[in-house]
Amino acid sequence: MSKVSYTAEEAAAHITRDQYSWGFTTGTPIEVSYAFRLGRPSYDNGSDIYATFGQFNAKQVAATTVALDLWSDVANISFVPQSDVAGGDPFADSATMLFANYEARDGAGGFAYLPAASRTEGHYAQGDIWINRYYGLTSPEKGDYSNFTLIHEIGHAIGLQHPGHYDVLDGQPITYSNSAEYLEDSRQYTVMSYFNAGFTGAEHDWNFARTPLMHDITAIQMLYGANYQTRAGDTVYGFNSNAGAAFSFGSASERGVFSIWDGGGEDTLDFSRYEANQVINLRQESFSSVGGLTDNVSIASGVTIENAIGGRGRDRIIGNDAENEISGRGSADYISGGAGDDILKGNRGRDILIGSDGNDALYGGHGYDRLSGGAGDDLLVGGRHRDILRGGEGADRFTFNTLSDSGIGARRDIITDFAAGEDLIDLAAIDALASAAGDQAFQWIGTARYSGQGGELRYREVADGVVVKADFDGDSGDDFQIFVRNVRSLQASDFDL
C-alpha cells in the first residue's frame, strides 16, 4: 500500500506531535544549560544500563558542542555550558541536559529523555542523553554515524520525536514498509528517522547527515521560533565556504549530507570542484545531488539562496524567484533561472540557458550553446562557436563582442525570433576595421555590395530569413555572419554599431 506524502510543515507537526518542549509556550525562545556527567544519575534505580556509566571523552565533548550549535543555529534555543558557572570544567551533574556514555547490547546507538518545561534541574532525567559505547560511537567525526547519533539524540532532548511510533528499545521489528507512517520518513528528510535515505530515492553512500535536516529545521522552529541571525550575511556553502565545517568541502573527494538554514544576505552554493554530473536546485524545500551522491544537500523552508556554481560535469542548475547568478563552468550544462533578473553563465561546453521571467543576462561562453531569454528584456551573449539565440517576449539585446562570437555558413549564430523595432543586435564592442587606428564602428550599407574599404555591414535575404554579413578587412568577403530567422529585412536602427 502506498504511503501518504507530507509537506515539510505536515512532517514537522508529526515530529512534534506531542508538543514536548523546554518552554511553557510553543514558539518562544528558550535558554537551556548543559554539561557532561561526573557520575551516575540519581534516577538510575539500580539499572544495569546506568551501572555502565562512563564520562564523555574530549572528542565527544567537542563534537557535542558543535552539534548543539547546529541546533541553536536554526531555532531560538540557546545552550549554556555549565562550565560557564563551574569555572571552566565541562563536567557537572547539575545542568538541564546532561551527556554520558553507557554500554549495552540493546541495538541502540543511544537514547535520550524528552524535555519537560517543569523539570529542568539536574536530578531529573528529562533532557539527558546517553551514548552507547558498545557500538564504538565515542569518536565522532563530521558525517559519520557516531556524530549523526549525537545530533539525533539532541533532537529528542529538545522535543523532537521519531516520525513514526517506533523505538528500537521496544524490541519490536521495525521496517520502512510496516513502520513508516508517511513517505518522507527517511534520513533524506530528517535525522529523527530510523530509515536509510535510499527508501525515498536518495543515495548517500554511507554519508550521514552533518546537520539537522529539512523537516527537523521546520519542526524545531515550530517549538522555539526561527533564528534569523544565523548566517545573515553573504554566505558560501560547499567549496570556498565561510559557513562552518558542517557545510564545507575541502577537496573533490569530500562529500556530505546537510540542509541549509540561512538568515539572509546574498548566498551561494559552490560545487565547482566536483567532476560528477550534478543537479543543483536553489528553490526552498528542494534537494541537490552533488559530488556523486543523490539528494544529499537540501534547502530548508523559508530560505533564499541566490547563486550557484556548478562543477566540471554536465550539471542541471535550477534557479528560484530571487535575482540569481548561476555559473555552469565546464561541460554541457542546463541552467534555468526563475522569476528574478538573473545572470546565467554557461562557460565551456554545449550549454542550454533559459532565463524564464525577469530581465535576464545570458552568457553562453565557449561552445555550441542554446540561449532562451523568456519573458522580460533580456541580454543574450552567445560567445564563441555557433549558438542559437531566442529572446522571447520583451525588448531583447543580442550582443556580439568579438568576430569569433559567430562564424561563417554552418558555424554562424542563429537568432530565431528577432522583433524589428523592439529587439537590438549589438555589435558595438567589435572593432569593425582592422586597418584603422582606434575602435571603429561598422558602416551600415543595407543590401548593397561591399565597397572593398572594410568595416561594412550588410544583409542578404534567404529563404527563411536574412543573413547579416560583415567585411572586417576590406577584401569584400564575409568575415562574420548572423542568421536572423523569419525576418525579411533589417534597418540600421535594428543594430547598435
C-alpha positions, -999 to 999 in steps of 0.1 A, spaced: 0 0 0 14 34 -10 21 59 18 8 94 21 32 122 12 38 150 38 49 186 32 77 199 54 51 216 77 30 184 80 61 163 87 73 188 113 39 188 130 41 150 132 77 150 146 65 174 173 30 157 177 31 156 215 45 191 219 75 182 241 94 214 248 116 233 273 92 262 270 58 266 285 46 284 253 52 269 219 72 291 195 90 312 222 128 314 226 144 294 254 178 290 271 189 256 283 220 246 304 241 215 296 271 197 310 288 163 308 281 139 337 306 134 365 288 104 379 259 80 378 224 97 379 203 97 410 173 84 389 191 51 379 171 28 403 199 3 401 195 -2 363 222 -22 346 224 5 320 234 32 344 258 9 362 279 10 330 281 48 332 312 65 316 321 101 311 323 116 277 359 118 263 374 150 249 364 142 213 328 137 223 327 169 243 340 189 213 315 172 189 286 178 213 294 215 214 293 217 176 261 196 174 243 219 199 254 249 179 239 233 148 205 231 166 207 266 180 217 280 146 182 271 132 160 279 161 158 302 191 171 277 216 204 286 231 226 262 251 246 275 280 275 253 292 275 246 329 313 252 327 305 290 325 293 286 361 317 258 372 350 277 364 356 261 330 351 224 339 326 209 314 318 180 338 289 185 363 257 168 374 236 199 378 226 211 343 193 206 325 208 185 297 235 160 308 256 138 284 271 104 293 281 70 279 267 36 287 273 1 274 247 -24 263 239 -48 235 205 -33 231 207 -25 193 206 13 201 233 38 194 219 58 223 188 72 239 176 105 253 148 117 275 123 141 260 121 176 277 96 189 302 95 226 310 88 220 347 118 196 351 150 215 344 171 206 375 199 181 370 184 154 392 156 149 366 161 126 337 144 149 312 169 162 286 196 137 294 214 120 266 232 86 267 255 73 240 262 35 237 299 29 237 294 -8 230 289 1 193 320 22 191 302 56 190 327 75 211 349 90 184 325 112 164 337 127 131 318 150 108 294 130 86 298 96 104 272 76 123 286 85 157 282 122 150 248 116 135 237 98 166 246 128 187 225 151 165 196 126 166 196 123 204 199 160 210 169 163 187 150 141 212 163 160 242 149 193 228 115 180 218 116 160 185 101 125 182 106 98 157 85 103 126 67 71 134 56 53 166 87 31 167 117 27 190 145 2 189 143 -2 227 108 -15 224 122 -47 209 97 -49 181 106 -54 144 110 -20 126 108 -18 88 101 11 65 73 -8 49 55 -15 81 66 13 105 70 44 84 37 63 86 43 86 56 65 86 25 92 111 37 101 92 68 138 87 59 172 102 66 169 121 34 144 144 52 151 141 89 178 129 113 150 116 136 142 87 112 154 52 115 153 46 78 181 49 52 177 77 26 175 51 -1 139 43 9 129 77 -5 151 76 -36 183 93 -23 218 78 -24 241 90 4 267 61 2 271 58 39 275 95 44 253 105 74 238 140 79 262 166 93 233 189 104 196 188 113 178 182 80 149 199 62 120 186 83 140 188 116 146 225 109 109 233 104 100 212 134 123 228 159 113 262 146 77 253 154 88 247 190 111 277 196 109 300 166 133 306 137 168 320 143 172 346 116 206 358 130 223 327 116 245 333 85 226 366 79 254 379 57 268 367 24 274 330 28 290 303 6 282 267 11 303 238 -3 337 248 -16 354 281 -6 328 281 22 325 306 51 295 287 66 313 265 91 328 230 89 295 211 85 287 230 53 323 230 38 341 207 14 379 208 15 386 187 -16 368 170 -45 370 137 -26 350 150 3 312 145 1 285 153 26 248 155 36 234 187 50 204 210 50 208 248 48 192 273 71 202 308 63 191 341 78 197 364 48 224 380 27 234 371 -8 243 334 -7 260 309 -29 261 271 -35 296 263 -47 301 228 -60 328 238 -86 354 212 -79 333 181 -84 337 161 -116 304 142 -115 272 153 -132 251 173 -107 217 187 -101 217 220 -82 184 234 -71 181 268 -55 144 265 -45 134 262 -9 124 227 2 144 213 -27 173 188 -30 205 190 -49 226 160 -60 262 169 -58 296 152 -55 283 119 -70 256 115 -43 218 118 -49 196 143 -30 223 150 -4 220 188 0 187 204 8 174 240 14 150 244 43 116 261 41 118 299 42 154 301 29 165 320 -2 199 311 -18 207 334 -47 237 320 -65 251 287 -77 284 275 -92 284 241 -110 313 217 -114 331 201 -142 304 176 -152 271 180 -170 251 200 -145 214 208 -143 210 240 -123 176 254 -114 171 289 -101 144 305 -79 125 337 -79 153 358 -65 180 375 -86 202 346 -93 237 344 -106 244 309 -119 276 296 -135 278 262 -151 315 261 -156 327 230 -175 309 206 -198 274 207 -212 251 223 -186 214 231 -184 207 263 -165 172 277 -158 166 310 -139 133 318 -123 112 350 -120 140 373 -109 165 393 -130 191 366 -134 226 363 -147 233 328 -163 267 317 -175 273 286 -194 311 289 -197 326 259 -216 306 232 -232 273 229 -251 251 247 -227 213 254 -226 204 286 -208 168 296 -201 161 329 -185 124 325 -178 107 356 -163 126 388 -155 152 409 -173 179 383 -176 215 383 -189 226 350 -205 262 343 -214 269 311 -234 307 312 -232 327 287 -253 307 260 -270 276 254 -292 250 269 -269 213 275 -269 201 306 -251 164 315 -244 156 347 -226 119 341 -219 97 370 -208 114 403 -200 140 425 -216 169 401 -219 206 403 -228 219 373 -248 256 368 -255 263 335 -272 301 337 -270 324 317 -292 312 290 -316 278 285 -332 249 295 -309 211 295 -312 196 326 -296 159 331 -287 150 363 -270 114 355 -261 90 383 -251 102 418 -244 129 441 -258 159 418 -261 195 426 -270 217 401 -289 253 410 -282 284 400 -301 317 412 -285 342 398 -310 343 385 -345 349 350 -332 314 351 -315 299 340 -348 313 321 -377 305 317 -414 280 294 -430 272 264 -408 292 280 -380 272 312 -377 249 321 -349 211 319 -353 186 344 -339 153 327 -340 128 354 -330 141 389 -338 114 416 -335 123 446 -356 117 479 -337 119 462 -304 150 439 -302 185 450 -310 216 433 -324 246 448 -306 279 449 -324 293 480 -307 321 461 -289 336 449 -322 363 470 -338 349 469 -374 381 479 -394 413 461 -388 434 486 -408 424 518 -389 436 530 -356 412 531 -327 379 514 -323 358 517 -355 321 512 -358 305 493 -387 291 512 -416 256 500 -424 251 495 -462 218 476 -462 217 452 -492 244 469 -512 276 451 -522 308 456 -502 329 485 -515 363 470 -506 371 495 -479 363 472 -450 342 479 -419 309 474 -437 278 456 -425 251 444 -448 224 417 -451 211 393 -477 176 378 -478 174 340 -479 145 315 -480 136 317 -443 152 349 -430 182 371 -436 219 367 -432 238 396 -416 273 399 -431 303 419 -422 336 427 -441 362 433 -415 394 435 -435 383 451 -468 386 420 -491 349 422 -499 344 388 -484 324 378 -453 343 377 -420 313 374 -398 277 363 -403 245 360 -382 214 342 -395 182 360 -384 153 337 -389 118 347 -400 128 383 -409 125 398 -445 146 429 -440 166 449 -415 174 486 -408 203 504 -393 181 511 -363 180 473 -356 217 475 -346 239 491 -321 270 497 -342 
